[in-house]
Amino acid sequence: MSEDDYCLIDAARPPRADGPPYAECVLCREPTEYPESYKGITLCPACEWQEAQRTACSG
């Protein structure tokens, strides 16, 4: 069994931006690595890491 057998969370991520303007993080309003034109939830690297820790699957 692999890790994917346990984790049912969709880990789809927006495309990385080549440069500014960047979208704001929906939690802390800091610039993210994603383009401003992306429609959806965007997180900065720090909030993305914290969210991943919070929702990590335990086995």
CHARMM internal coordinates of N, CA and C (Angstrom, degrees):
IC EDIT
DIST 1 N 1 CA 1.4530
DIST 1 CA 1 C 1.5293
ANGL 1 N 1 CA 1 C 108.91
DIST 1 C 2 N 1.3067
ANGL 1 CA 1 C 2 N 114.35
DIHE 1 N 1 CA 1 C 2 N 141.44
DIST 2 N 2 CA 1.4556
ANGL 1 C 2 N 2 CA 118.90
DIHE 1 CA 1 C 2 N 2 CA 179.26
DIST 2 CA 2 C 1.5208
ANGL 2 N 2 CA 2 C 109.59
DIHE 1 C 2 N 2 CA 2 C -104.71
DIST 2 C 3 N 1.3136
ANGL 2 CA 2 C 3 N 115.20
DIHE 2 N 2 CA 2 C 3 N 172.28
DIST 3 N 3 CA 1.4585
ANGL 2 C 3 N 3 CA 122.43
DIHE 2 CA 2 C 3 N 3 CA 177.78
DIST 3 CA 3 C 1.5249
ANGL 3 N 3 CA 3 C 110.59
DIHE 2 C 3 N 3 CA 3 C -58.97
DIST 3 C 4 N 1.3377
ANGL 3 CA 3 C 4 N 117.38
DIHE 3 N 3 CA 3 C 4 N -33.97
DIST 4 N 4 CA 1.4547
ANGL 3 C 4 N 4 CA 122.18
DIHE 3 CA 3 C 4 N 4 CA -179.22
DIST 4 CA 4 C 1.5264
ANGL 4 N 4 CA 4 C 112.66
DIHE 3 C 4 N 4 CA 4 C -65.04
DIST 4 C 5 N 1.3275
ANGL 4 CA 4 C 5 N 117.34
DIHE 4 N 4 CA 4 C 5 N -23.37
DIST 5 N 5 CA 1.4528
ANGL 4 C 5 N 5 CA 120.48
DIHE 4 CA 4 C 5 N 5 CA 179.02
DIST 5 CA 5 C 1.5239
ANGL 5 N 5 CA 5 C 111.88
DIHE 4 C 5 N 5 CA 5 C -67.92
DIST 5 C 6 N 1.3234
ANGL 5 CA 5 C 6 N 117.22
DIHE 5 N 5 CA 5 C 6 N -23.75
DIST 6 N 6 CA 1.4476
ANGL 5 C 6 N 6 CA 122.09
DIHE 5 CA 5 C 6 N 6 CA -177.70
DIST 6 CA 6 C 1.5291
ANGL 6 N 6 CA 6 C 113.02
DIHE 5 C 6 N 6 CA 6 C -98.68
DIST 6 C 7 N 1.3185
ANGL 6 CA 6 C 7 N 117.20
DIHE 6 N 6 CA 6 C 7 N -33.18
DIST 7 N 7 CA 1.4606
ANGL 6 C 7 N 7 CA 121.81
DIHE 6 CA 6 C 7 N 7 CA -174.94
DIST 7 CA 7 C 1.5249
ANGL 7 N 7 CA 7 C 110.41
DIHE 6 C 7 N 7 CA 7 C -90.81
DIST 7 C 8 N 1.3077
ANGL 7 CA 7 C 8 N 116.26
DIHE 7 N 7 CA 7 C 8 N 117.94
DIST 8 N 8 CA 1.4464
ANGL 7 C 8 N 8 CA 120.84
DIHE 7 CA 7 C 8 N 8 CA -179.57
DIST 8 CA 8 C 1.5234
ANGL 8 N 8 CA 8 C 111.91
DIHE 7 C 8 N 8 CA 8 C -106.37
DIST 8 C 9 N 1.3313
ANGL 8 CA 8 C 9 N 117.47
DIHE 8 N 8 CA 8 C 9 N 5.33
DIST 9 N 9 CA 1.4597
ANGL 8 C 9 N 9 CA 122.38
DIHE 8 CA 8 C 9 N 9 CA -179.10
DIST 9 CA 9 C 1.5225
ANGL 9 N 9 CA 9 C 109.25
DIHE 8 C 9 N 9 CA 9 C -77.68
DIST 9 C 10 N 1.3272
ANGL 9 CA 9 C 10 N 116.97
DIHE 9 N 9 CA 9 C 10 N 131.22
DIST 10 N 10 CA 1.4583
ANGL 9 C 10 N 10 CA 121.63
DIHE 9 CA 9 C 10 N 10 CA 177.13
DIST 10 CA 10 C 1.5213
ANGL 10 N 10 CA 10 C 108.33
DIHE 9 C 10 N 10 CA 10 C -74.38
DIST 10 C 11 N 1.2929
ANGL 10 CA 10 C 11 N 117.04
DIHE 10 N 10 CA 10 C 11 N 117.77
DIST 11 N 11 CA 1.4599
ANGL 10 C 11 N 11 CA 121.83
DIHE 10 CA 10 C 11 N 11 CA -176.17
DIST 11 CA 11 C 1.5237
ANGL 11 N 11 CA 11 C 112.18
DIHE 10 C 11 N 11 CA 11 C -99.13
DIST 11 C 12 N 1.3218
ANGL 11 CA 11 C 12 N 117.81
DIHE 11 N 11 CA 11 C 12 N 29.92
DIST 12 N 12 CA 1.4652
ANGL 11 C 12 N 12 CA 121.12
DIHE 11 CA 11 C 12 N 12 CA 179.15
DIST 12 CA 12 C 1.5230
ANGL 12 N 12 CA 12 C 109.52
DIHE 11 C 12 N 12 CA 12 C -63.49
DIST 12 C 13 N 1.3219
ANGL 12 CA 12 C 13 N 115.65
DIHE 12 N 12 CA 12 C 13 N 135.03
DIST 13 N 13 CA 1.4524
ANGL 12 C 13 N 13 CA 120.96
DIHE 12 CA 12 C 13 N 13 CA -178.54
DIST 13 CA 13 C 1.5171
ANGL 13 N 13 CA 13 C 109.53
DIHE 12 C 13 N 13 CA 13 C -123.82
DIST 13 C 14 N 1.3403
ANGL 13 CA 13 C 14 N 116.11
DIHE 13 N 13 CA 13 C 14 N 147.93
DIST 14 N 14 CA 1.4618
ANGL 13 C 14 N 14 CA 118.69
DIHE 13 CA 13 C 14 N 14 CA 177.31
DIST 14 CA 14 C 1.5272
ANGL 14 N 14 CA 14 C 110.91
DIHE 13 C 14 N 14 CA 14 C -67.95
DIST 14 C 15 N 1.3331
ANGL 14 CA 14 C 15 N 117.92
DIHE 14 N 14 CA 14 C 15 N 160.62
DIST 15 N 15 CA 1.4593
ANGL 14 C 15 N 15 CA 120.90
DIHE 14 CA 14 C 15 N 15 CA 179.45
DIST 15 CA 15 C 1.5283
ANGL 15 N 15 CA 15 C 111.34
DIHE 14 C 15 N 15 CA 15 C -68.07
DIST 15 C 16 N 1.3250
ANGL 15 CA 15 C 16 N 117.08
DIHE 15 N 15 CA 15 C 16 N 146.11
DIST 16 N 16 CA 1.4739
ANGL 15 C 16 N 16 CA 121.68
DIHE 15 CA 15 C 16 N 16 CA 177.03
DIST 16 CA 16 C 1.5259
ANGL 16 N 16 CA 16 C 109.60
DIHE 15 C 16 N 16 CA 16 C -70.29
DIST 16 C 17 N 1.3222
ANGL 16 CA 16 C 17 N 116.13
DIHE 16 N 16 CA 16 C 17 N 144.11
DIST 17 N 17 CA 1.4703
ANGL 16 C 17 N 17 CA 121.59
DIHE 16 CA 16 C 17 N 17 CA 178.23
DIST 17 CA 17 C 1.5182
ANGL 17 N 17 CA 17 C 109.78
DIHE 16 C 17 N 17 CA 17 C -84.23
DIST 17 C 18 N 1.3354
ANGL 17 CA 17 C 18 N 116.34
DIHE 17 N 17 CA 17 C 18 N 145.38
DIST 18 N 18 CA 1.4656
ANGL 17 C 18 N 18 CA 120.84
DIHE 17 CA 17 C 18 N 18 CA 176.75
DIST 18 CA 18 C 1.5238
ANGL 18 N 18 CA 18 C 111.11
DIHE 17 C 18 N 18 CA 18 C -79.14
DIST 18 C 19 N 1.3058
ANGL 18 CA 18 C 19 N 117.39
DIHE 18 N 18 CA 18 C 19 N -21.09
DIST 19 N 19 CA 1.4607
ANGL 18 C 19 N 19 CA 121.86
DIHE 18 CA 18 C 19 N 19 CA -179.93
DIST 19 CA 19 C 1.5166
ANGL 19 N 19 CA 19 C 110.05
DIHE 18 C 19 N 19 CA 19 C -179.12
DIST 19 C 20 N 1.3372
ANGL 19 CA 19 C 20 N 116.61
DIHE 19 N 19 CA 19 C 20 N -179.28
DIST 20 N 20 CA 1.4644
ANGL 19 C 20 N 20 CA 119.99
DIHE 19 CA 19 C 20 N 20 CA -178.77
DIST 20 CA 20 C 1.5233
ANGL 20 N 20 CA 20 C 110.75
DIHE 19 C 20 N 20 CA 20 C -60.29
DIST 20 C 21 N 1.3126
ANGL 20 CA 20 C 21 N 120.35
DIHE 20 N 20 CA 20 C 21 N 157.40
DIST 21 N 21 CA 1.4723
ANGL 20 C 21 N 21 CA 126.92
DIHE 20 CA 20 C 21 N 21 CA 1.78
DIST 21 CA 21 C 1.5282
ANGL 21 N 21 CA 21 C 111.92
DIHE 20 C 21 N 21 CA 21 C -81.18
DIST 21 C 22 N 1.3081
ANGL 21 CA 21 C 22 N 114.96
DIHE 21 N 21 CA 21 C 22 N 145.51
DIST 22 N 22 CA 1.4605
ANGL 21 C 22 N 22 CA 121.75
DIHE 21 CA 21 C 22 N 22 CA -179.78
DIST 22 CA 22 C 1.5240
ANGL 22 N 22 CA 22 C 110.16
DIHE 21 C 22 N 22 CA 22 C -104.07
DIST 22 C 23 N 1.3270
ANGL 22 CA 22 C 23 N 115.92
DIHE 22 N 22 CA 22 C 23 N 150.17
DIST 23 N 23 CA 1.4592
ANGL 22 C 23 N 23 CA 121.28
DIHE 22 CA 22 C 23 N 23 CA 175.51
DIST 23 CA 23 C 1.5259
ANGL 23 N 23 CA 23 C 109.06
DIHE 22 C 23 N 23 CA 23 C -71.26
DIST 23 C 24 N 1.3273
ANGL 23 CA 23 C 24 N 116.57
DIHE 23 N 23 CA 23 C 24 N 152.88
DIST 24 N 24 CA 1.4663
ANGL 23 C 24 N 24 CA 121.03
DIHE 23 CA 23 C 24 N 24 CA 176.68
DIST 24 CA 24 C 1.5233
ANGL 24 N 24 CA 24 C 109.43
DIHE 23 C 24 N 24 CA 24 C -84.85
DIST 24 C 25 N 1.3226
ANGL 24 CA 24 C 25 N 115.50
DIHE 24 N 24 CA 24 C 25 N 148.59
DIST 25 N 25 CA 1.4567
ANGL 24 C 25 N 25 CA 121.91
DIHE 24 CA 24 C 25 N 25 CA 173.86
DIST 25 CA 25 C 1.5292
ANGL 25 N 25 CA 25 C 107.87
DIHE 24 C 25 N 25 CA 25 C -66.71
DIST 25 C 26 N 1.3238
ANGL 25 CA 25 C 26 N 117.30
DIHE 25 N 25 CA 25 C 26 N 134.83
DIST 26 N 26 CA 1.4612
ANGL 25 C 26 N 26 CA 120.41
DIHE 25 CA 25 C 26 N 26 CA -178.65
DIST 26 CA 26 C 1.5272
ANGL 26 N 26 CA 26 C 112.15
DIHE 25 C 26 N 26 CA 26 C -73.38
DIST 26 C 27 N 1.3264
ANGL 26 CA 26 C 27 N 117.99
DIHE 26 N 26 CA 26 C 27 N -13.50
DIST 27 N 27 CA 1.4625
ANGL 26 C 27 N 27 CA 120.60
DIHE 26 CA 26 C 27 N 27 CA 179.85
DIST 27 CA 27 C 1.5271
ANGL 27 N 27 CA 27 C 112.89
DIHE 26 C 27 N 27 CA 27 C -98.52
DIST 27 C 28 N 1.3334
ANGL 27 CA 27 C 28 N 117.75
DIHE 27 N 27 CA 27 C 28 N -47.76
DIST 28 N 28 CA 1.4657
ANGL 27 C 28 N 28 CA 120.22
DIHE 27 CA 27 C 28 N 28 CA -173.59
DIST 28 CA 28 C 1.5249
ANGL 28 N 28 CA 28 C 114.28
DIHE 27 C 28 N 28 CA 28 C -115.70
DIST 28 C 29 N 1.3401
ANGL 28 CA 28 C 29 N 117.68
DIHE 28 N 28 CA 28 C 29 N -3.86
DIST 29 N 29 CA 1.4671
ANGL 28 C 29 N 29 CA 124.57
DIHE 28 CA 28 C 29 N 29 CA 178.18
DIST 29 CA 29 C 1.5289
ANGL 29 N 29 CA 29 C 114.34
DIHE 28 C 29 N 29 CA 29 C 69.38
DIST 29 C 30 N 1.3240
ANGL 29 CA 29 C 30 N 118.21
DIHE 29 N 29 CA 29 C 30 N 10.99
DIST 30 N 30 CA 1.4707
ANGL 29 C 30 N 30 CA 122.22
DIHE 29 CA 29 C 30 N 30 CA 175.16
DIST 30 CA 30 C 1.5301
ANGL 30 N 30 CA 30 C 108.57
DIHE 29 C 30 N 30 CA 30 C -77.12
DIST 30 C 31 N 1.3318
ANGL 30 CA 30 C 31 N 118.02
DIHE 30 N 30 CA 30 C 31 N 157.39
DIST 31 N 31 CA 1.4731
ANGL 30 C 31 N 31 CA 119.91
DIHE 30 CA 30 C 31 N 31 CA 176.80
DIST 31 CA 31 C 1.5254
ANGL 31 N 31 CA 31 C 111.02
DIHE 30 C 31 N 31 CA 31 C -63.80
DIST 31 C 32 N 1.3200
ANGL 31 CA 31 C 32 N 115.59
DIHE 31 N 31 CA 31 C 32 N 143.41
DIST 32 N 32 CA 1.4599
ANGL 31 C 32 N 32 CA 121.00
DIHE 31 CA 31 C 32 N 32 CA 177.95
DIST 32 CA 32 C 1.5246
ANGL 32 N 32 CA 32 C 108.88
DIHE 31 C 32 N 32 CA 32 C -104.07
DIST 32 C 33 N 1.3262
ANGL 32 CA 32 C 33 N 116.24
DIHE 32 N 32 CA 32 C 33 N -173.51
DIST 33 N 33 CA 1.4625
ANGL 32 C 33 N 33 CA 121.38
DIHE 32 CA 32 C 33 N 33 CA 176.62
DIST 33 CA 33 C 1.5262
ANGL 33 N 33 CA 33 C 110.48
DIHE 32 C 33 N 33 CA 33 C -95.31
DIST 33 C 34 N 1.3341
ANGL 33 CA 33 C 34 N 117.78
DIHE 33 N 33 CA 33 C 34 N 8.95
DIST 34 N 34 CA 1.4478
ANGL 33 C 34 N 34 CA 122.73
DIHE 33 CA 33 C 34 N 34 CA -173.62
DIST 34 CA 34 C 1.5302
ANGL 34 N 34 CA 34 C 111.17
DIHE 33 C 34 N 34 CA 34 C -107.75
DIST 34 C 35 N 1.3279
ANGL 34 CA 34 C 35 N 117.51
DIHE 34 N 34 CA 34 C 35 N 152.92
DIST 35 N 35 CA 1.4651
ANGL 34 C 35 N 35 CA 120.34
DIHE 34 CA 34 C 35 N 35 CA -178.14
DIST 35 CA 35 C 1.5242
ANGL 35 N 35 CA 35 C 112.05
DIHE 34 C 35 N 35 CA 35 C -67.36
DIST 35 C 36 N 1.3139
ANGL 35 CA 35 C 36 N 115.72
DIHE 35 N 35 CA 35 C 36 N 147.37
DIST 36 N 36 CA 1.4617
ANGL 35 C 36 N 36 CA 121.64
DIHE 35 CA 35 C 36 N 36 CA 179.67
DIST 36 CA 36 C 1.5295
ANGL 36 N 36 CA 36 C 111.60
DIHE 35 C 36 N 36 CA 36 C -61.89
DIST 36 C 37 N 1.3241
ANGL 36 CA 36 C 37 N 116.55
DIHE 36 N 36 CA 36 C 37 N -26.95
DIST 37 N 37 CA 1.4560
ANGL 36 C 37 N 37 CA 121.25
DIHE 36 CA 36 C 37 N 37 CA -178.14
DIST 37 CA 37 C 1.5289
ANGL 37 N 37 CA 37 C 113.14
DIHE 36 C 37 N 37 CA 37 C -74.97
DIST 37 C 38 N 1.3388
ANGL 37 CA 37 C 38 N 118.40
DIHE 37 N 37 CA 37 C 38 N -11.39
DIST 38 N 38 CA 1.4637
ANGL 37 C 38 N 38 CA 121.45
DIHE 37 CA 37 C 38 N 38 CA -178.49
DIST 38 CA 38 C 1.5272
ANGL 38 N 38 CA 38 C 110.05
DIHE 37 C 38 N 38 CA 38 C -68.16
DIST 38 C 39 N 1.3203
ANGL 38 CA 38 C 39 N 116.24
DIHE 38 N 38 CA 38 C 39 N 128.29
DIST 39 N 39 CA 1.4641
ANGL 38 C 39 N 39 CA 121.69
DIHE 38 CA 38 C 39 N 39 CA 177.92
DIST 39 CA 39 C 1.5186
ANGL 39 N 39 CA 39 C 108.53
DIHE 38 C 39 N 39 CA 39 C -99.48
DIST 39 C 40 N 1.2951
ANGL 39 CA 39 C 40 N 116.67
DIHE 39 N 39 CA 39 C 40 N 113.07
DIST 40 N 40 CA 1.4566
ANGL 39 C 40 N 40 CA 121.25
DIHE 39 CA 39 C 40 N 40 CA -179.63
DIST 40 CA 40 C 1.5181
ANGL 40 N 40 CA 40 C 110.16
DIHE 39 C 40 N 40 CA 40 C 149.49
DIST 40 C 41 N 1.3069
ANGL 40 CA 40 C 41 N 116.13
DIHE 40 N 40 CA 40 C 41 N -172.74
DIST 41 N 41 CA 1.4632
ANGL 40 C 41 N 41 CA 121.57
DIHE 40 CA 40 C 41 N 41 CA -177.87
DIST 41 CA 41 C 1.5180
ANGL 41 N 41 CA 41 C 109.40
DIHE 40 C 41 N 41 CA 41 C -77.78
DIST 41 C 42 N 1.3285
ANGL 41 CA 41 C 42 N 116.09
DIHE 41 N 41 CA 41 C 42 N 125.49
DIST 42 N 42 CA 1.4644
ANGL 41 C 42 N 42 CA 121.44
DIHE 41 CA 41 C 42 N 42 CA 176.25
DIST 42 CA 42 C 1.5252
ANGL 42 N 42 CA 42 C 108.62
DIHE 41 C 42 N 42 CA 42 C -124.37
DIST 42 C 43 N 1.3133
ANGL 42 CA 42 C 43 N 115.75
DIHE 42 N 42 CA 42 C 43 N 137.86
DIST 43 N 43 CA 1.4591
ANGL 42 C 43 N 43 CA 122.37
DIHE 42 CA 42 C 43 N 43 CA 179.52
DIST 43 CA 43 C 1.5176
ANGL 43 N 43 CA 43 C 109.60
DIHE 42 C 43 N 43 CA 43 C -124.61
DIST 43 C 44 N 1.3394
ANGL 43 CA 43 C 44 N 116.85
DIHE 43 N 43 CA 43 C 44 N 144.18
DIST 44 N 44 CA 1.4605
ANGL 43 C 44 N 44 CA 120.72
DIHE 43 CA 43 C 44 N 44 CA 174.00
DIST 44 CA 44 C 1.5338
ANGL 44 N 44 CA 44 C 107.65
DIHE 43 C 44 N 44 CA 44 C -71.35
DIST 44 C 45 N 1.3273
ANGL 44 CA 44 C 45 N 118.31
DIHE 44 N 44 CA 44 C 45 N 166.13
DIST 45 N 45 CA 1.4681
ANGL 44 C 45 N 45 CA 119.50
DIHE 44 CA 44 C 45 N 45 CA -178.27
DIST 45 CA 45 C 1.5306
ANGL 45 N 45 CA 45 C 113.38
DIHE 44 C 45 N 45 CA 45 C -56.51
DIST 45 C 46 N 1.3434
ANGL 45 CA 45 C 46 N 118.32
DIHE 45 N 45 CA 45 C 46 N -39.23
DIST 46 N 46 CA 1.4683
ANGL 45 C 46 N 46 CA 120.79
DIHE 45 CA 45 C 46 N 46 CA -178.99
DIST 46 CA 46 C 1.5287
ANGL 46 N 46 CA 46 C 111.08
DIHE 45 C 46 N 46 CA 46 C -66.48
DIST 46 C 47 N 1.3263
ANGL 46 CA 46 C 47 N 117.48
DIHE 46 N 46 CA 46 C 47 N -47.52
DIST 47 N 47 CA 1.4631
ANGL 46 C 47 N 47 CA 120.56
DIHE 46 CA 46 C 47 N 47 CA -179.90
DIST 47 CA 47 C 1.5244
ANGL 47 N 47 CA 47 C 111.13
DIHE 46 C 47 N 47 CA 47 C -69.10
DIST 47 C 48 N 1.3252
ANGL 47 CA 47 C 48 N 116.98
DIHE 47 N 47 CA 47 C 48 N -34.38
DIST 48 N 48 CA 1.4647
ANGL 47 C 48 N 48 CA 121.21
DIHE 47 CA 47 C 48 N 48 CA 177.52
DIST 48 CA 48 C 1.5231
ANGL 48 N 48 CA 48 C 110.08
DIHE 47 C 48 N 48 CA 48 C -61.97
DIST 48 C 49 N 1.3308
ANGL 48 CA 48 C 49 N 116.29
DIHE 48 N 48 CA 48 C 49 N -43.08
DIST 49 N 49 CA 1.4687
ANGL 48 C 49 N 49 CA 121.06
DIHE 48 CA 48 C 49 N 49 CA 178.89
DIST 49 CA 49 C 1.5206
ANGL 49 N 49 CA 49 C 110.55
DIHE 48 C 49 N 49 CA 49 C -65.35
DIST 49 C 50 N 1.3361
ANGL 49 CA 49 C 50 N 117.25
DIHE 49 N 49 CA 49 C 50 N -44.43
DIST 50 N 50 CA 1.4698
ANGL 49 C 50 N 50 CA 120.61
DIHE 49 CA 49 C 50 N 50 CA 179.83
DIST 50 CA 50 C 1.5249
ANGL 50 N 50 CA 50 C 111.40
DIHE 49 C 50 N 50 CA 50 C -63.59
DIST 50 C 51 N 1.3288
ANGL 50 CA 50 C 51 N 116.76
DIHE 50 N 50 CA 50 C 51 N -40.11
DIST 51 N 51 CA 1.4611
ANGL 50 C 51 N 51 CA 120.87
DIHE 50 CA 50 C 51 N 51 CA 178.47
DIST 51 CA 51 C 1.5260
ANGL 51 N 51 CA 51 C 110.26
DIHE 50 C 51 N 51 CA 51 C -65.83
DIST 51 C 52 N 1.3230
ANGL 51 CA 51 C 52 N 117.19
DIHE 51 N 51 CA 51 C 52 N -39.35
DIST 52 N 52 CA 1.4665
ANGL 51 C 52 N 52 CA 120.65
DIHE 51 CA 51 C 52 N 52 CA 177.79
DIST 52 CA 52 C 1.5264
ANGL 52 N 52 CA 52 C 110.74
DIHE 51 C 52 N 52 CA 52 C -63.59
DIST 52 C 53 N 1.3166
ANGL 52 CA 52 C 53 N 116.90
DIHE 52 N 52 CA 52 C 53 N -40.24
DIST 53 N 53 CA 1.4738
ANGL 52 C 53 N 53 CA 120.86
DIHE 52 CA 52 C 53 N 53 CA 177.51
DIST 53 CA 53 C 1.5294
ANGL 53 N 53 CA 53 C 110.36
DIHE 52 C 53 N 53 CA 53 C -64.28
DIST 53 C 54 N 1.3234
ANGL 53 CA 53 C 54 N 116.07
DIHE 53 N 53 CA 53 C 54 N -40.97
DIST 54 N 54 CA 1.4571
ANGL 53 C 54 N 54 CA 121.50
DIHE 53 CA 53 C 54 N 54 CA -177.12
DIST 54 CA 54 C 1.5305
ANGL 54 N 54 CA 54 C 112.00
DIHE 53 C 54 N 54 CA 54 C -67.44
DIST 54 C 55 N 1.3237
ANGL 54 CA 54 C 55 N 115.80
DIHE 54 N 54 CA 54 C 55 N -36.77
DIST 55 N 55 CA 1.4666
ANGL 54 C 55 N 55 CA 119.20
DIHE 54 CA 54 C 55 N 55 CA -175.42
DIST 55 CA 55 C 1.5277
ANGL 55 N 55 CA 55 C 113.00
DIHE 54 C 55 N 55 CA 55 C -103.10
DIST 55 C 56 N 1.3157
ANGL 55 CA 55 C 56 N 117.73
DIHE 55 N 55 CA 55 C 56 N 10.28
DIST 56 N 56 CA 1.4656
ANGL 55 C 56 N 56 CA 121.14
DIHE 55 CA 55 C 56 N 56 CA -178.11
DIST 56 CA 56 C 1.5339
ANGL 56 N 56 CA 56 C 110.42
DIHE 55 C 56 N 56 CA 56 C -61.09
DIST 56 C 57 N 1.3033
ANGL 56 CA 56 C 57 N 114.53
DIHE 56 N 56 CA 56 C 57 N 141.10
DIST 57 N 57 CA 1.4605
ANGL 56 C 57 N 57 CA 120.20
DIHE 56 CA 56 C 57 N 57 CA 177.83
DIST 57 CA 57 C 1.5276
ANGL 57 N 57 CA 57 C 109.53
DIHE 56 C 57 N 57 CA 57 C -74.42
DIST 57 C 58 N 1.2892
ANGL 57 CA 57 C 58 N 116.13
DIHE 57 N 57 CA 57 C 58 N 138.88
DIST 58 N 58 CA 1.4651
ANGL 57 C 58 N 58 CA 119.24
DIHE 57 CA 57 C 58 N 58 CA 175.11
DIST 58 CA 58 C 1.5232
ANGL 58 N 58 CA 58 C 107.91
DIHE 57 C 58 N 58 CA 58 C -111.41
DIST 58 C 59 N 1.2963
ANGL 58 CA 58 C 59 N 114.99
DIHE 58 N 58 CA 58 C 59 N 144.32
DIST 59 N 59 CA 1.4575
ANGL 58 C 59 N 59 CA 117.02
DIHE 58 CA 58 C 59 N 59 CA -174.52
DIST 59 CA 59 C 1.4176
ANGL 59 N 59 CA 59 C 114.47
DIHE 58 C 59 N 59 CA 59 C -120.85
END
COOR INIT
IC SEED 1 N 1 CA 1 C
IC BUILD
